[in-house]
Amino acid sequence: MKKISIFAILSILITPAFAETEVVQGESVLPTETLDASPEVENVPAEVETSNPKTKFPHGLQLGVGVSATSGLNGFIGYANKNFDSFWLKRFGVRVDFATTSPLKSAINSGIDSVMGDNGIDLGDGLTIKDGSIEGQHFAALLDFYPFGNTWFLGGIRVSGGYYFGNLDLSANLTGKVDGLPDSEFAFSLNGIDYKYIGNELHGTANAEWNYRGPYLGAGFDLGLFAGFKIYMDAGVVFTNRTAQLGLDLPTKNLQKWNGSSWESVDLSGMTEFEQAKAAALADAQDELDKLTFYPMVKVGFMYRF
């Protein structure tokens, strides 16, 4: 009885272990509990599978700062996302463009002075331009089209269209003098009439003011450097029916005119012959300027795309 009791106890302890593993034709089958314990993929919460980190800025936001040959310091803000899956959305962008010469006024004037030099620019007949100045600004809304989408190098090429409005003011001082010839007289002609100043010196001001607005068409590119930084360039024209208006201010003090046989003082009462002659000369020049119905626009600078 004692041996039977021992075998009975051992069988009770060993039987559960063999019951967990069944052998079928030489293959072991894992227990049901083990199979049931495996993780189920379908029970993973959907929000864990689809969650993405949030970005601070919408991809494609772009900022640019540069210089414009006709408007001074240039800047823009816009949006162009090259990662869109859509064929068309990845090819379009928008910009708001603006520029002003105010921050670069001293640099521009210094550049003009260096070009003119100490003696100014000789216009012939003893006339010289000195102390020129340029002031301008513009504002525009632009639509960009990237024909090559996000294709590496070609992806930076764009065609742009939009609407511009702005102004450009040019002015310069006119001087005239005959040096070293005391017996010679400095004379100039307006509308076929000869005039001169006593003392053989002329001091006046010429200016051109261009208030333009109209549709814009141009092309450009942006070329990546590193970490979102790029260089950009734009060139195009604003088609406008507003042309530059010329002005000419000549003093009448000590002014004389040639009457065919001698010099006489100019009549300064009312609309004088001198004013009429000046207006006629400006009208001739204005007729030529009115043929220029487009305003050139050239810009280059750096940009960053988030």
C-alpha positions in Angstrom: 0.0 0.0 0.0 2.8 2.3 0.7 4.3 2.0 -2.8 0.9 2.4 -4.4 0.4 5.6 -2.4 3.7 7.1 -3.6 3.0 6.2 -7.3 -0.5 7.8 -6.9 1.0 11.0 -5.6 3.6 11.2 -8.4 0.9 10.6 -11.0 -1.2 13.5 -9.7 1.8 15.8 -9.9 3.1 14.7 -13.4 -0.3 14.3 -15.2 -1.1 18.0 -15.5 2.3 18.7 -17.1 1.7 16.1 -19.8 -1.8 17.3 -20.3 -0.6 20.7 -21.4 1.4 19.2 -24.3 -0.1 16.8 -26.8 1.9 14.9 -29.3 0.2 14.2 -32.6 2.1 12.1 -35.1 5.4 13.3 -33.7 4.5 17.0 -33.6 4.0 19.1 -30.5 1.0 21.3 -30.3 1.2 24.5 -28.1 -1.4 24.7 -25.4 -4.5 26.7 -26.0 -3.6 29.1 -23.3 -0.4 30.0 -25.0 -2.1 30.7 -28.4 -4.8 32.8 -26.7 -2.1 34.9 -24.9 -0.6 36.2 -28.2 -1.3 39.9 -28.8 -4.1 40.8 -31.2 -3.2 43.6 -33.8 -6.7 44.5 -34.4 -7.2 45.6 -30.7 -4.5 48.4 -31.0 -6.3 51.8 -30.8 -6.7 53.5 -34.1 -5.4 56.8 -32.8 -2.0 55.2 -32.0 -1.6 53.9 -35.5 -2.5 57.2 -37.3 -1.1 59.8 -35.0 1.4 62.3 -36.5 3.5 65.0 -34.8 2.1 68.5 -35.3 4.2 71.2 -37.0 4.4 74.8 -35.9 4.2 76.2 -39.4 2.3 74.9 -42.5 4.9 73.4 -44.8 5.5 75.7 -47.8 5.4 79.1 -46.1 8.1 81.2 -47.6 9.8 84.6 -46.8 12.2 86.5 -49.0 14.4 89.6 -48.8 16.4 91.1 -51.6 17.0 94.1 -53.8 15.0 95.4 -56.8 16.8 97.3 -59.5 13.9 99.6 -59.9 12.3 99.7 -56.4 15.1 99.3 -53.8 14.8 96.9 -50.8 12.5 94.1 -51.8 10.6 91.6 -49.7 7.8 89.0 -50.0 5.7 86.5 -48.1 4.0 83.6 -49.8 3.1 79.9 -49.9 4.2 77.1 -52.3 4.0 73.5 -51.1 5.9 71.1 -53.4 4.9 68.0 -51.4 1.3 68.0 -52.4 0.2 64.7 -54.1 -2.0 66.7 -56.4 -0.4 67.3 -59.9 -1.7 71.0 -59.9 -1.4 72.0 -56.2 2.3 71.2 -56.1 2.8 73.5 -59.1 1.1 76.7 -57.8 2.1 79.3 -55.2 1.1 82.8 -54.2 3.1 85.8 -53.0 2.6 89.3 -51.7 5.5 91.4 -52.9 6.6 94.9 -51.7 9.6 97.1 -52.0 10.9 100.6 -51.2 14.0 102.7 -51.7 13.8 104.4 -48.2 16.2 102.0 -46.3 18.7 102.2 -49.1 18.4 105.9 -49.9 22.0 106.9 -48.8 23.5 103.9 -50.6 21.6 104.7 -53.8 22.6 108.4 -53.7 26.2 107.4 -53.1 26.1 105.1 -56.0 24.6 107.8 -58.3 27.3 110.3 -57.2 30.1 107.8 -57.9 28.7 107.2 -61.4 28.4 110.9 -62.1 31.8 111.8 -60.6 32.9 115.2 -59.5 32.2 116.8 -62.9 28.7 115.2 -63.5 27.5 113.8 -66.8 28.0 116.0 -69.8 24.8 116.4 -72.0 26.5 118.5 -74.6 26.1 122.2 -75.3 27.7 122.9 -71.9 24.9 121.2 -70.0 25.8 118.8 -67.1 23.7 116.7 -64.8 24.7 116.6 -61.2 23.3 115.3 -57.8 20.8 112.8 -59.1 18.3 111.0 -56.8 15.9 108.0 -57.1 12.9 107.2 -55.0 10.5 104.4 -55.6 8.3 101.7 -54.1 5.8 99.1 -55.2 3.2 96.6 -54.0 2.0 93.5 -55.8 0.0 90.3 -55.5 1.5 87.4 -57.6 0.5 83.9 -58.7 3.4 81.5 -59.4 3.3 78.5 -61.6 6.1 75.9 -61.3 5.8 73.8 -64.6 8.2 71.1 -63.4 6.6 70.6 -59.9 9.2 69.3 -57.4 11.6 67.9 -60.0 15.0 68.6 -58.3 16.8 71.5 -60.1 14.0 72.3 -62.6 11.5 72.5 -59.8 12.7 76.0 -58.9 11.8 77.5 -62.3 8.6 79.5 -62.3 6.4 81.7 -64.4 4.6 84.5 -62.5 1.6 86.7 -63.1 -0.2 89.3 -61.0 -0.9 92.9 -60.5 1.5 95.7 -59.6 1.2 99.3 -58.5 3.9 101.7 -57.5 5.9 104.8 -58.4 9.4 105.9 -59.4 10.7 109.5 -59.0 13.9 110.6 -60.7 15.4 114.0 -60.3 18.7 115.7 -61.1 20.3 119.1 -61.0 21.2 120.8 -64.3 24.2 123.1 -64.5 25.7 124.9 -67.5 28.7 127.2 -67.8 31.4 128.2 -70.2 34.8 128.1 -68.4 37.9 130.0 -69.6 36.1 131.9 -72.4 35.0 135.2 -71.0 33.9 136.6 -74.3 31.7 133.5 -75.1 28.1 133.3 -73.9 26.4 130.2 -72.7 23.1 129.9 -74.6 20.5 127.1 -74.9 17.5 126.7 -77.1 13.9 125.9 -76.3 11.4 125.4 -79.1 13.7 127.2 -81.6 14.3 130.3 -79.3 17.8 131.0 -77.9 18.1 132.0 -74.2 21.0 132.8 -71.9 21.7 133.8 -68.3 23.7 136.8 -67.3 26.9 135.5 -66.0 26.8 132.6 -68.4 25.6 130.1 -65.8 22.5 127.9 -65.7 21.1 126.1 -62.7 17.9 124.1 -63.0 16.2 120.9 -62.1 14.9 118.1 -64.3 12.6 115.3 -62.9 10.5 112.4 -64.1 7.7 110.9 -62.0 6.2 107.5 -63.0 3.0 106.4 -61.2 2.4 103.0 -62.7 -0.1 100.2 -62.2 -1.2 97.2 -64.3 -0.8 93.5 -64.9 2.6 91.8 -64.5 4.1 88.9 -66.4 7.6 87.5 -65.7 9.7 84.5 -64.9 12.2 83.5 -62.2 13.7 80.8 -60.1 14.6 79.8 -56.6 17.7 77.7 -56.0 18.2 75.8 -52.8 21.3 76.3 -50.7 20.9 74.5 -47.4 18.3 73.9 -44.6 15.5 75.7 -46.4 17.6 78.7 -47.5 17.4 79.6 -51.2 18.5 82.4 -53.6 15.8 83.8 -55.9 15.6 86.0 -58.9 12.6 87.5 -60.8 12.5 89.5 -64.0 9.5 90.8 -65.9 7.4 93.8 -66.9 4.4 95.7 -65.7 2.1 96.5 -68.6 0.7 100.0 -67.9 -1.0 102.8 -69.8 0.5 105.3 -67.3 3.8 106.7 -68.5 6.4 108.8 -66.8 5.7 112.5 -66.6 8.6 114.9 -67.2 9.3 118.2 -65.5 11.8 120.9 -66.0 12.4 123.8 -63.6 14.5 126.6 -64.9 14.9 129.9 -63.0 13.9 133.1 -64.8 16.1 135.5 -62.9 18.8 137.1 -65.1 17.3 135.3 -68.1 17.6 136.9 -71.5 16.5 135.9 -75.0 17.9 136.5 -78.5 15.5 138.7 -80.5 17.3 138.2 -83.8 19.7 141.1 -83.4 20.5 141.5 -79.7 19.8 140.0 -76.2 16.9 141.4 -74.2 15.3 140.6 -70.8 12.6 138.0 -70.8 9.0 139.2 -70.2 7.9 137.6 -66.9 4.3 138.8 -66.9 1.6 136.2 -67.4 2.3 133.1 -69.5 5.5 134.2 -71.0 7.0 133.1 -74.2 9.7 131.4 -72.2 7.1 129.2 -70.4 5.4 128.4 -73.7 8.7 127.4 -75.2 9.5 125.2 -72.2 6.1 123.6 -72.3 6.5 122.8 -76.0 10.0 121.3 -75.5 8.6 119.1 -72.7 5.7 118.0 -74.9 8.0 116.8 -77.6 10.0 114.8 -75.1 6.8 113.5 -73.5 5.6 112.2 -76.8 8.6 110.0 -77.1 8.3 108.8 -73.5 4.6 108.0 -73.9 5.7 105.2 -76.2 7.1 103.3 -73.2 4.1 101.5 -71.9 5.8 98.9 -69.7 7.7 99.2 -66.5 10.7 96.8 -66.1 11.0 94.8 -62.8 14.2 93.0 -61.7 14.7 91.4 -58.3 17.3 89.2 -56.6 17.8 88.1 -53.1 17.6 85.3 -50.4 14.5 83.4 -49.2 13.6 80.8 -46.7 10.9 78.1 -47.1 9.6 76.4 -43.9 
